[in-house]
Amino acid sequence: MRIGLASYRCENKNTEFNINQIERAMREAQGKVELLCFGEAFLQGFDSLCWDFEIDKNIAVSKESETMERLRKMTVQYGMAILLGYIERDGERLYSSCAVIADGTIVHNYRRISRGWKEFTRTDEHYCEGTVTGEFRLQGQDFMVALCGDLWDFPERFRTGHTLLWPVYVNYSKEEWEGGAIEEYAAQAVLAAGETLMVNPLDNDPVNHGGSFCFRNGTVAARLPFDTEGVLIVTTE
């Protein structure tokens, strides 16, 4: 299966711009991949929340929202599945979630189980973590999803013999990345899976250098350069 890791720029609190970025990536990857993946909270931007629920609830979207309906239709239009992080609203609760959408249907919706997505000293009971991990099947292959800090806090809960998909938002400097952080992420990934595909979005405010990586057995098998909008294509079996 051909999987694309789309390291594209997103903007905080600008869902329309981010949807346009998703569609642009889908157009460019059409016919090249079966699944196109985006980073954590790509739909709204990782720093889009202010930790006031009365404001933040209007930034979050539900699985049944018109916004998600647009994305469902795009998977049919472009003939590919997408995986993207988003701030999910479920009633009076908010989550950092990851949706897998294929053929117009949400086939998997994972809620981050680690709390590092939020400023937990400022948040209340409205800002929640998920409790369930598990694999999903797409086109005859099984996959596991972890969001960013999940693999640092609970690597044992993501152990799999299949490919692990790892959307993150990590805004290290390029010096930090190249100075050892890439190898640290590769070493952490192998605690859960032999093959892990990590995708990080670009951002201007604050600066995030993006980058996509294929980690195999604790080493970097392929990568997309930092500060580059593009799609890293990886073939899995």
TASULHU-V674995 format. One record per helix or strand of 2 or more residues. SS is the DSSP state (a for helix, b for strand). FROM is the first residue (numbers start at 0). TO is the last residue. If there is no record, write none. Layout:
ss=SS from=FROM to=TO
ss=SS from=FROM to=TO
//
This chain:
ss=b from=1 to=6
ss=a from=14 to=28
ss=b from=34 to=36
ss=a from=52 to=55
ss=a from=65 to=77
ss=b from=80 to=89
ss=b from=92 to=101
ss=b from=104 to=110
ss=b from=134 to=137
ss=b from=140 to=146
ss=a from=149 to=152
ss=a from=154 to=157
ss=b from=162 to=167
ss=a from=173 to=188
ss=b from=194 to=199
ss=b from=201 to=203
ss=b from=206 to=208
ss=b from=211 to=215
ss=b from=218 to=223
ss=b from=229 to=234
//
